[in-house]
Amino acid sequence: MLTTLFRNDILRKHGVIPEKPPSPTPIIEEALVEARKQAHDNRLENKDLDELDELEDEEDEEFLQQYRKQRMAELSTISQASVFNQVYPLQKPDYSRDVTDASHKAFVLVHLTSSLGMNTESRLLTELWRDLARRFGDIKFCEMRGDMCIEGYPDKNTPTILIYHQGDITKQIITLRDLAGPSTSVADLERLLTQVGAVKSNDTRLSRSQPRAESSSKSMPASGLTGDDSDWE
């Protein structure tokens, strides 16, 4: 064994075989230290003001007071931006003003509903939309029948979720299949809000339930909004 190691060292010295890769141990240890540091620094994330009060005996008072002021400032900002708090019905002539233009000031989420009353997913999303609109008043939630928004829009593609920001569609989801289908919950939609940046991951308005595993959503081309029916069939 010693002879083999010695011979390998000579071969490496003369460039016959490559150098041994560095040991991953220091990198792993550094990553663990950084992970522990981040966990410590973020230990107060997602805690509301009452929970912060309960930590007075465990945390440095000055640090806790500073964090409390920061959290109150965040809540104040959210409160001032919460001007919607309901689901807005849309009309096609006003779509550009109420959705595209409005998305320059806030995230706008549009639910294209089914024209049929028997579409379970569409009815479910309508109820979830109302819940989210009440809690996330800084986001504008809208609703409109798919075939009234886009002529000939297939009902099989409803419900459809369109997410607008800064005048553009940033994400589109056709039916709830790629969320959780008829089992889609508020937590699934909250995860979607955090993914697109409409809500911060540490927002105290988020439900405490654990989100489902992430899945890719099905996209539709933005050109579909121009009325090109072939994109939807």
ABEGO torsion letter per residue (X at the ends): XAAAAAAAAAAAAAGABBBBBBBAAAAAAAAAAAAAAAAAAAAABGBBAAAAAAAAAABBAAAAAAAAAAAAAAAAAAAAABAAGBBBBBBAAAAAAAAAAAAAABBBBBBBBBABAABAAAAAAAAAAAAAAAABAABBBBBBBAAAABBGBBAAAOBBBBBBBGGBBABBBBEAAABAEAABBAAAAAAAAAAAGABBAABAABBABBBBBBBBBBBBBAAAAAGBAAAAX
